[in-house]
Amino acid sequence: MQTRETRPNHVDDTLAVWQRRSRRQLSREDAREIVENITGFFTILAEWSRQEERERYDAKTRGGIDA
């Protein structure tokens, strides 16, 4: 996965949220990885959703079963 520059305030916010849920002390690097992983997860979900919409559209325009 291609990484993006993570804004410092995202790291701070992530630490504030996830530190309460962790038994160990999280580092700024941990928080940066959490941000990247969550971003990647939702990016994949959005890609899947767009692909499903394209497939539904294609099926309808070709007179498929769902038309």
GROMACS elastic network, one bead per residue, 0.5 to 0.9 nm:
[ bonds ]
;  ai    aj funct       b0    kb
    1    40     6  0.74475   500
    2    40     6  0.88665   500
    3     6     6  0.85751   500
    3    36     6  0.69943   500
    3    40     6  0.88718   500
    4    36     6  0.76490   500
    6     9     6  0.85017   500
    6    10     6  0.67695   500
    6    11     6  0.72415   500
    6    32     6  0.66557   500
    6    35     6  0.74958   500
    6    36     6  0.76466   500
    7    10     6  0.53400   500
    7    11     6  0.67033   500
    7    12     6  0.89909   500
    7    32     6  0.88688   500
    8    11     6  0.50943   500
    8    12     6  0.62989   500
    8    13     6  0.86540   500
    8    32     6  0.87699   500
    9    13     6  0.59957   500
    9    14     6  0.83466   500
   10    13     6  0.51180   500
   10    14     6  0.59348   500
   10    15     6  0.84968   500
   10    31     6  0.83903   500
   10    32     6  0.79673   500
   10    35     6  0.72755   500
   11    14     6  0.50475   500
   11    15     6  0.61237   500
   11    16     6  0.86029   500
   11    28     6  0.64925   500
   11    29     6  0.84387   500
   11    30     6  0.88767   500
   11    31     6  0.54304   500
   11    32     6  0.56449   500
   11    34     6  0.86716   500
   11    35     6  0.72101   500
   12    15     6  0.51621   500
   12    16     6  0.62380   500
   12    17     6  0.87965   500
   12    28     6  0.77969   500
   12    31     6  0.77877   500
   13    16     6  0.50588   500
   13    17     6  0.63268   500
   13    18     6  0.86367   500
   13    31     6  0.87389   500
   14    17     6  0.52153   500
   14    18     6  0.59210   500
   14    19     6  0.79862   500
   14    28     6  0.89797   500
   14    31     6  0.57147   500
   14    32     6  0.79897   500
   14    34     6  0.75195   500
   14    35     6  0.70648   500
   15    18     6  0.53535   500
   15    19     6  0.53931   500
   15    20     6  0.84138   500
   15    26     6  0.70624   500
   15    27     6  0.79022   500
   15    28     6  0.72607   500
   15    30     6  0.83996   500
   15    31     6  0.56909   500
   15    32     6  0.89430   500
   16    19     6  0.58037   500
   16    20     6  0.71265   500
   17    20     6  0.62026   500
   17    21     6  0.74789   500
   18    21     6  0.51667   500
   18    22     6  0.63704   500
   18    26     6  0.81555   500
   18    31     6  0.80185   500
   18    34     6  0.89088   500
   19    22     6  0.51575   500
   19    23     6  0.79121   500
   19    24     6  0.79039   500
   19    25     6  0.69195   500
   19    26     6  0.62250   500
   20    23     6  0.80474   500
   22    25     6  0.71665   500
   22    26     6  0.75227   500
   23    26     6  0.88688   500
   26    29     6  0.79899   500
   26    30     6  0.58173   500
   26    31     6  0.69772   500
   27    30     6  0.50330   500
   27    31     6  0.64181   500
   27    32     6  0.86583   500
   28    31     6  0.50010   500
   28    32     6  0.61253   500
   28    33     6  0.86311   500
   29    33     6  0.62188   500
   29    34     6  0.86061   500
   30    33     6  0.51703   500
   30    34     6  0.62303   500
   30    35     6  0.87590   500
   31    35     6  0.62516   500
   31    36     6  0.86680   500
   32    35     6  0.51752   500
   32    36     6  0.62907   500
   32    37     6  0.86433   500
   33    36     6  0.50533   500
   33    37     6  0.60003   500
   33    38     6  0.85134   500
   34    37     6  0.51275   500
   34    38     6  0.60889   500
   34    39     6  0.84066   500
   35    38     6  0.53388   500
   35    39     6  0.60245   500
   35    40     6  0.84886   500
   36    39     6  0.50675   500
   36    40     6  0.59948   500
   36    41     6  0.85382   500
   37    40     6  0.50241   500
   37    41     6  0.60882   500
   37    42     6  0.87300   500
   38    41     6  0.50021   500
   38    42     6  0.63167   500
   38    43     6  0.84863   500
   39    42     6  0.53941   500
   39    43     6  0.60713   500
   39    44     6  0.87042   500
   40    44     6  0.62202   500
   40    45     6  0.86763   500
   41    44     6  0.53067   500
   41    45     6  0.63860   500
   41    46     6  0.87859   500
   42    46     6  0.61124   500
   42    47     6  0.85471   500
   43    46     6  0.51483   500
   43    47     6  0.62177   500
   43    48     6  0.87137   500
   44    47     6  0.50182   500
   44    48     6  0.61885   500
   44    49     6  0.85679   500
   45    48     6  0.51553   500
   45    49     6  0.61678   500
   45    50     6  0.86996   500
   46    49     6  0.50352   500
   46    50     6  0.61975   500
   46    51     6  0.85905   500
   47    50     6  0.51760   500
   47    51     6  0.61722   500
   47    52     6  0.86554   500
   48    51     6  0.50600   500
   48    52     6  0.61566   500
   48    53     6  0.86272   500
   49    52     6  0.51414   500
   49    53     6  0.62445   500
   49    54     6  0.86920   500
   50    53     6  0.50934   500
   50    54     6  0.62147   500
   50    55     6  0.86491   500
   51    54     6  0.50693   500
   51    55     6  0.61782   500
   51    56     6  0.86266   500
   52    55     6  0.50548   500
   52    56     6  0.61399   500
   52    57     6  0.85468   500
   53    56     6  0.50962   500
   53    57     6  0.60947   500
   53    58     6  0.85090   500
   54    57     6  0.50696   500
   54    58     6  0.60097   500
   54    59     6  0.85081   500
   55    58     6  0.50457   500
   55    59     6  0.60708   500
   55    60     6  0.85915   500
   56    59     6  0.51061   500
   56    60     6  0.62013   500
   56    61     6  0.86392   500
   56    64     6  0.88790   500
   56    66     6  0.76079   500
   56    67     6  0.86822   500
   57    60     6  0.51603   500
   57    61     6  0.61138   500
   57    62     6  0.85663   500
   57    67     6  0.89393   500
   58    61     6  0.51937   500
   58    62     6  0.61385   500
   58    63     6  0.85304   500
   58    64     6  0.81299   500
   59    62     6  0.52859   500
   59    63     6  0.61322   500
   59    65     6  0.72240   500
   59    66     6  0.67204   500
   59    67     6  0.68104   500
   60    63     6  0.50529   500
   60    64     6  0.54636   500
   60    65     6  0.77456   500
   60    66     6  0.62536   500
   61    64     6  0.74496   500
   61    67     6  0.75670   500
   62    67     6  0.81844   500
   63    66     6  0.77235   500
   63    67     6  0.54679   500
   64    67     6  0.54226   500
